Amino acid sequence: MMKWVAILATALTLPAGAQWLNYPEAGTPRTKDGKANLTAAAPRMNGKPDLSGVWQAQRTPLSEYAKYLGNEPDKIQIDLSDVTKEAVDVFWGIKPDERPVRPEALAIVKQRVGKDGPTLHCLPSGVPANLFIYDFKIIQAPREIVMLPEGEPARQIYTDGRSLPNDPQPAWMGYSVAKWEGDTLAVETKGFTEASWLDVIGAHPRSEGMRIRERYHRRDFGHMDLEITMEDPKYYTRPIVLKTQLNLIPDSDVLEFVCNENEKDVAHSEKQ
């Protein structure tokens, strides 16, 4: 367990100051002291909420990590502030015997115990883990929405009415289409590579047949509700549902981050 926590803390933590800080963006509603008014009305584009901005999933309190890892000091003196519990384990809080994991998936999880995940080798964490690890920028255009996670490939979500491809080449980000249901953006994604893990410590697998549905609802300027439903009958007996809040990081940006530059962990990880 501790090897996985150390990997999570070191390999996924981004360098400090990775954002373009404190640049006052035009159109941001502000309070009298000049700070962004995060409870102001959500902006709109062509009659729909504009999801554009730099977002971060609600971080898990360190006290909750301490409860999960135990009370031993060496288990809780680890910086997990850059990830959420959903990235650690998609079944966080569910007892092992109540998890909807098929024997085929459980066998893969057991094979992965003590082994390095894709992120340690500078491969993407994929969807949805990258939503729970990295700050990410959303750029909303009339016919597509682009997500730019720090340190991961860009993700394109098409809103032009096209259907999902019939036989997609497996990809880390998958293939995404979306439509508006009132003020909620409903996204559907398929075509994932099986090399992508659903989480880091949990090491849960996915098949190429997995489908992910996301629902984004920007309820005000600084807050967005996100619900994720993952369906993979090959490995799981029922859908996996995750809910979180996304918080806007105002007057900020995401900058280039390349995992392979100055990377030091891989040479040591296999020896642990």
Summary of the structure (lengths in Angstrom):
residues: 272
radius of gyration: 18.9
end to end distance: 11.9
largest distance: 57.9
contacts: 789
relative contact order: 0.22
helix: 19%
strand: 26%
